[in-house]
Amino acid sequence: MRGRGRRGLLALTLVLVTVTAACSDSGGSAPRRSLAATGAASTPAALAGPPVTQAQAGRALAGLLGAEGVLGSAGPHLDADRRNVLAQTRDAQEALTSAAFNGSADAFPRYTWGSPRLLVPREQRAPFWFAAIVDREDEAGKVRTAILTVTKYGERSWYLSSTSLLEPGARAPEVATDAQGYATALDDDDPTTAISPRLMAPLHATSAEEGTAGFAAGLIEKGPHTTGYAEEIAGRRPKYKTDCLGYDSIFGASNYPVHALRTVDGGAVVMYSLVRTTTVTSKIEPCAEIRVPPNAEKLASEPGARKELRTVETQQYVSTVPAKNSRRPARVIGYLGGVTKVFAN
């Protein structure tokens, strides 16, 4: 997603959202609030109890992480082990797990997990989901805080949908909970936050492509996963041009689910994914050889390409978004991603 077309679409979308909210604030009808956003306790669904209890969420997460530990410690990994690991994942997590297995039977990393803090929405619609904040220790003993989303597809099956690791110096989000410890899920178009959950991914993509000169400037905090990408792309183009190669890298919102929870400051924490597609093209022949980058070698059948190389990254993010009219930017606090596809010709 690039150029005037996307900027115009985002501008129109934001204008419509702003106008709608302004009309509601000026004495018109109140903005529509979904059951998930309001947490109203007078509805029959609320009186019947949460569709997913904290006990159920705890058992589901323990089952997923416990099975991962057993399969991760197996060596060598058999095809059945790989199928079982993949069978427990969906969405962006499935794409990254599949790529991790590609080319090596022992590629699946081994982790030790701490005690999770569950973030279970009290009211939500199917497919049901919850989030968890938990420490993850790798084989080298390094501990990082992970933010997981787990989704229920079907009657009984739970799947790990996404995993992001808190950025250095970032704090875990302070999610608002009620007296029983349940969180509040937000609609995709929630009007109470500076950026609605639905718009977080496309605005992030704009920031990553266009940097401080783009439409999203000031809406999302500068950093390595936003304006830093734009600086990286601009710096690489001249180097490739010297070798008569064309270089471009674009970002787009994925088709994977977006999840959001209310934070104690009235804003939101949003979990979403982006897809980054990087293309290196030979302008003329003979030209410099197009080499597959090290982080994509295991997914490529050849070490290079003659005419064009295209790599696709799946990126999982967690961002905090302030309340509406706070005049503060959203901030990326968590990330995990990698190359999931390579095309060469």
DRENDREN-316126 format. One record per residue (C-alpha): x, z, y; residue in three letters. Coordinates in nm, 3 decimals. Example, Ala and Ser with C-alpha at 12.3 -4.5 7.8 and 13.67 -1.06 7.14 Angstrom:
# DRENDREN-316126
       u       w       v res
   1.230   0.780  -0.450 ala
   1.367   0.714  -0.106 ser
# end
This chain:
# DRENDREN-316126
       u       w       v res
   0.000   0.000   0.000 met
   0.169  -0.118   0.313 arg
   0.123  -0.258   0.661 gly
  -0.166  -0.301   0.897 arg
  -0.427  -0.326   0.626 gly
  -0.370   0.026   0.500 arg
  -0.314   0.174   0.846 arg
  -0.643   0.023   0.959 gly
  -0.827   0.154   0.653 leu
  -0.683   0.503   0.693 leu
  -0.759   0.501   1.064 ala
  -1.120   0.397   1.004 leu
  -1.161   0.655   0.729 thr
  -1.025   0.937   0.942 leu
  -1.238   0.832   1.239 val
  -1.551   0.835   1.024 leu
  -1.462   1.179   0.886 val
  -1.395   1.312   1.236 thr
  -1.715   1.167   1.381 val
  -1.922   1.307   1.096 thr
  -1.775   1.654   1.143 ala
  -1.818   1.635   1.520 ala
  -2.186   1.542   1.488 cys
  -2.242   1.837   1.260 ser
  -2.067   2.074   1.499 asp
  -2.268   1.951   1.798 ser
  -2.601   2.071   1.670 gly
  -2.685   1.806   1.411 gly
  -2.759   1.876   1.053 ser
  -2.503   2.093   0.876 ala
  -2.241   1.907   0.672 pro
  -2.327   1.876   0.306 arg
  -2.146   2.140   0.103 arg
  -2.124   2.100  -0.271 ser
  -2.180   2.376  -0.522 leu
  -1.805   2.378  -0.591 ala
  -1.718   2.422  -0.223 ala
  -1.969   2.690  -0.127 thr
  -1.948   2.921  -0.424 gly
  -2.315   3.015  -0.370 ala
  -2.410   3.300  -0.598 ala
  -2.786   3.238  -0.589 ser
  -2.786   2.923  -0.803 thr
  -2.889   2.930  -1.171 pro
  -2.544   2.801  -1.271 ala
  -2.376   3.088  -1.086 ala
  -2.610   3.344  -1.240 leu
  -2.527   3.206  -1.584 ala
  -2.157   3.266  -1.524 gly
  -1.861   3.037  -1.465 pro
  -1.849   2.725  -1.684 pro
  -1.487   2.821  -1.762 val
  -1.402   3.189  -1.783 thr
  -1.057   3.329  -1.717 gln
  -1.036   3.435  -2.081 ala
  -1.109   3.080  -2.196 gln
  -0.853   2.940  -1.954 ala
  -0.593   3.189  -2.073 gly
  -0.645   3.093  -2.437 arg
  -0.634   2.723  -2.358 ala
  -0.308   2.750  -2.165 leu
  -0.149   2.977  -2.425 ala
  -0.238   2.725  -2.694 gly
  -0.088   2.431  -2.505 leu
   0.235   2.608  -2.408 leu
   0.269   2.772  -2.750 gly
   0.236   2.439  -2.929 ala
   0.484   2.282  -2.687 glu
   0.734   2.556  -2.767 gly
   0.701   2.502  -3.141 val
   0.731   2.124  -3.117 leu
   1.008   2.148  -2.859 gly
   1.222   2.363  -3.088 ser
   1.185   2.126  -3.382 ala
   1.483   1.909  -3.453 gly
   1.505   1.628  -3.509 pro
   1.170   1.529  -3.364 his
   0.958   1.331  -3.606 leu
   0.706   1.067  -3.502 asp
   0.433   1.317  -3.589 ala
   0.584   1.571  -3.350 asp
   0.591   1.316  -3.071 arg
   0.231   1.216  -3.136 arg
   0.122   1.581  -3.131 asn
   0.297   1.646  -2.800 val
   0.145   1.336  -2.643 leu
  -0.196   1.430  -2.783 ala
  -0.192   1.744  -2.567 gln
  -0.134   1.559  -2.240 thr
  -0.345   1.338  -2.015 arg
  -0.325   1.165  -1.679 asp
   0.011   1.172  -1.498 ala
   0.153   1.423  -1.746 gln
   0.092   1.182  -2.034 glu
   0.277   0.901  -1.852 ala
   0.581   1.122  -1.788 leu
   0.582   1.270  -2.139 thr
   0.564   0.927  -2.298 ser
   0.855   0.806  -2.083 ala
   1.059   1.115  -2.176 ala
   1.028   1.028  -2.545 phe
   1.111   0.661  -2.499 asn
   1.445   0.565  -2.646 gly
   1.541   0.906  -2.790 ser
   1.392   1.117  -3.066 ala
   1.533   1.432  -2.910 asp
   1.439   1.364  -2.549 ala
   1.164   1.625  -2.530 phe
   1.298   1.917  -2.322 pro
   1.267   2.276  -2.437 arg
   1.130   2.542  -2.204 tyr
   1.044   2.909  -2.211 thr
   0.735   3.004  -2.014 trp
   0.657   3.330  -1.834 gly
   0.323   3.502  -1.780 ser
   0.089   3.270  -1.589 pro
  -0.130   3.345  -1.290 arg
  -0.455   3.163  -1.363 leu
  -0.651   2.989  -1.086 leu
  -0.992   2.919  -1.235 val
  -1.269   2.775  -1.015 pro
  -1.592   2.972  -1.042 arg
  -1.814   2.670  -0.986 glu
  -1.727   2.314  -1.083 gln
  -1.858   2.005  -1.252 arg
  -1.727   1.834  -1.566 ala
  -1.458   1.746  -1.647 pro
  -1.374   2.115  -1.612 phe
  -1.027   2.222  -1.507 trp
  -0.811   2.508  -1.389 phe
  -0.462   2.557  -1.244 ala
  -0.187   2.802  -1.329 ala
   0.130   2.924  -1.158 ile
   0.398   3.016  -1.409 val
   0.777   3.048  -1.426 asp
   0.954   2.793  -1.646 arg
   1.305   2.846  -1.783 glu
   1.508   2.553  -1.917 asp
   1.775   2.555  -2.187 glu
   2.047   2.619  -1.929 ala
   1.870   2.936  -1.812 gly
   1.750   2.793  -1.479 lys
   1.410   2.926  -1.375 val
   1.168   2.727  -1.160 arg
   0.809   2.809  -1.069 thr
   0.568   2.549  -1.204 ala
   0.213   2.470  -1.095 ile
   0.008   2.326  -1.381 leu
  -0.335   2.171  -1.396 thr
  -0.524   2.177  -1.725 val
  -0.834   1.965  -1.780 thr
  -1.104   1.968  -2.044 lys
  -1.203   1.625  -2.171 tyr
  -1.476   1.642  -2.430 gly
  -1.646   1.946  -2.572 glu
  -1.348   2.150  -2.690 arg
  -1.018   1.982  -2.609 ser
  -0.796   2.095  -2.322 trp
  -0.506   1.884  -2.199 tyr
  -0.209   1.941  -1.970 leu
  -0.291   1.708  -1.680 ser
  -0.003   1.766  -1.436 ser
   0.309   1.974  -1.379 thr
   0.488   2.020  -1.047 ser
   0.783   2.243  -0.965 leu
   0.799   2.438  -0.641 leu
   1.051   2.296  -0.397 glu
   1.353   2.517  -0.310 pro
   1.246   2.773  -0.052 gly
   0.874   2.706  -0.101 ala
   0.631   2.983  -0.188 arg
   0.350   2.965  -0.435 ala
   0.020   2.895  -0.259 pro
  -0.198   3.192  -0.168 glu
  -0.525   3.090  -0.327 val
  -0.838   3.274  -0.219 ala
  -1.024   3.450  -0.501 thr
  -1.348   3.646  -0.523 asp
  -1.394   4.001  -0.650 ala
  -1.375   3.883  -1.012 gln
  -1.060   3.679  -0.950 gly
  -1.217   3.333  -0.950 tyr
  -1.105   3.059  -0.711 ala
  -1.310   2.808  -0.511 thr
  -1.275   2.438  -0.589 ala
  -1.313   2.192  -0.301 leu
  -1.490   1.857  -0.292 asp
  -1.281   1.543  -0.246 asp
  -1.435   1.502   0.100 asp
  -1.434   1.867   0.203 asp
  -1.479   1.872   0.585 pro
  -1.320   2.211   0.651 thr
  -0.955   2.114   0.603 thr
  -0.720   1.921   0.832 ala
  -0.689   1.652   0.563 ile
  -0.957   1.615   0.298 ser
  -0.826   1.626  -0.060 pro
  -0.917   1.260  -0.111 arg
  -0.700   1.148   0.181 leu
  -0.392   1.355   0.099 met
  -0.241   1.100  -0.141 ala
  -0.283   0.786   0.077 pro
  -0.155   0.967   0.386 leu
   0.143   1.095   0.187 his
   0.210   0.737   0.071 ala
   0.205   0.616   0.431 thr
   0.448   0.888   0.537 ser
   0.683   0.797   0.252 ala
   0.685   0.428   0.345 glu
   0.676   0.437   0.724 glu
   0.831   0.773   0.812 gly
   0.811   0.912   1.163 thr
   0.695   0.577   1.303 ala
   0.395   0.554   1.073 gly
   0.029   0.636   1.109 phe
   0.067   0.966   0.923 ala
   0.337   1.098   1.159 ala
   0.256   1.457   1.255 gly
  -0.011   1.494   0.985 leu
   0.237   1.577   0.706 ile
   0.554   1.778   0.754 glu
   0.886   1.593   0.741 lys
   1.081   1.635   0.419 gly
   1.262   1.463   0.133 pro
   0.938   1.351  -0.035 his
   0.776   1.217   0.284 thr
   0.985   1.084   0.573 thr
   1.295   1.125   0.357 gly
   1.180   0.840   0.133 tyr
   1.130   0.613   0.436 ala
   1.484   0.688   0.554 glu
   1.620   0.620   0.206 glu
   1.443   0.283   0.186 ile
   1.561   0.177   0.531 ala
   1.918   0.273   0.443 gly
   1.924   0.079   0.117 arg
   1.786  -0.253   0.242 arg
   2.102  -0.360   0.434 pro
   2.325  -0.276   0.136 lys
   2.120  -0.494  -0.097 tyr
   2.102  -0.770   0.163 lys
   2.482  -0.784   0.167 thr
   2.466  -0.883  -0.199 asp
   2.190  -1.137  -0.118 cys
   1.933  -0.916  -0.287 leu
   1.593  -0.821  -0.154 gly
   1.487  -0.455  -0.178 tyr
   1.145  -0.300  -0.127 asp
   0.978   0.023  -0.235 ser
   0.609   0.096  -0.187 ile
   0.392   0.401  -0.255 phe
   0.029   0.423  -0.349 gly
  -0.229   0.681  -0.453 ala
  -0.271   0.685  -0.830 ser
  -0.596   0.671  -1.027 asn
  -0.529   1.015  -1.172 tyr
  -0.752   1.312  -1.076 pro
  -0.714   1.503  -0.749 val
  -0.775   1.879  -0.760 his
  -0.801   2.121  -0.470 ala
  -0.854   2.496  -0.424 leu
  -0.932   2.705  -0.116 arg
  -0.640   2.907   0.023 thr
  -0.662   3.243   0.199 val
  -0.600   3.084   0.541 asp
  -0.909   2.862   0.510 gly
  -0.708   2.556   0.412 gly
  -0.643   2.411   0.068 ala
  -0.381   2.354  -0.198 val
  -0.409   2.000  -0.334 val
  -0.270   1.865  -0.662 met
  -0.241   1.485  -0.680 tyr
  -0.017   1.198  -0.792 ser
   0.149   0.895  -0.635 leu
   0.292   0.580  -0.787 val
   0.615   0.439  -0.641 arg
   0.705   0.078  -0.721 thr
   1.058  -0.040  -0.633 thr
   1.151  -0.407  -0.653 thr
   1.496  -0.568  -0.634 val
   1.490  -0.949  -0.612 thr
   1.760  -1.215  -0.623 ser
   1.726  -1.427  -0.310 lys
   1.957  -1.711  -0.407 ile
   2.175  -1.808  -0.704 glu
   2.446  -1.720  -0.781 pro
   2.381  -1.368  -0.656 cys
   2.498  -1.018  -0.737 ala
   2.380  -0.886  -1.071 glu
   2.071  -0.667  -1.056 ile
   2.157  -0.353  -1.248 arg
   1.904  -0.113  -1.397 val
   1.949   0.227  -1.227 pro
   2.069   0.516  -1.447 pro
   1.736   0.699  -1.430 asn
   1.560   0.396  -1.580 ala
   1.809   0.282  -1.842 glu
   1.631   0.438  -2.140 lys
   1.313   0.246  -2.056 leu
   1.483  -0.095  -2.017 ala
   1.559  -0.339  -2.296 ser
   1.849  -0.491  -2.102 glu
   2.110  -0.338  -1.865 pro
   2.014  -0.573  -1.584 gly
   1.789  -0.851  -1.459 ala
   1.862  -1.206  -1.346 arg
   1.580  -1.265  -1.097 lys
   1.382  -0.946  -1.044 glu
   1.381  -0.582  -1.146 leu
   1.075  -0.364  -1.090 arg
   1.069   0.009  -1.163 thr
   0.757   0.225  -1.149 val
   0.771   0.600  -1.088 glu
   0.491   0.847  -1.154 thr
   0.514   1.134  -0.905 gln
   0.316   1.459  -0.925 gln
   0.273   1.665  -0.608 tyr
   0.132   1.992  -0.480 val
   0.069   2.020  -0.105 ser
  -0.082   2.283   0.119 thr
  -0.326   2.165   0.385 val
  -0.423   2.392   0.677 pro
  -0.775   2.456   0.793 ala
  -0.935   2.205   1.027 lys
  -0.832   2.231   1.394 asn
  -0.530   2.444   1.304 ser
  -0.297   2.181   1.459 arg
  -0.048   2.236   1.179 arg
   0.071   1.964   0.941 pro
   0.021   1.957   0.568 ala
   0.329   2.045   0.365 arg
   0.459   1.924   0.027 val
   0.556   2.233  -0.174 ile
   0.582   2.101  -0.530 gly
   0.702   1.788  -0.707 tyr
   0.788   1.651  -1.049 leu
   0.826   1.285  -1.135 gly
   1.027   1.011  -1.293 gly
   1.045   0.645  -1.388 val
   0.770   0.555  -1.635 thr
   0.792   0.173  -1.652 lys
   1.058  -0.095  -1.607 val
   1.002  -0.470  -1.577 phe
   1.297  -0.712  -1.575 ala
   1.326  -1.088  -1.574 asn
# end
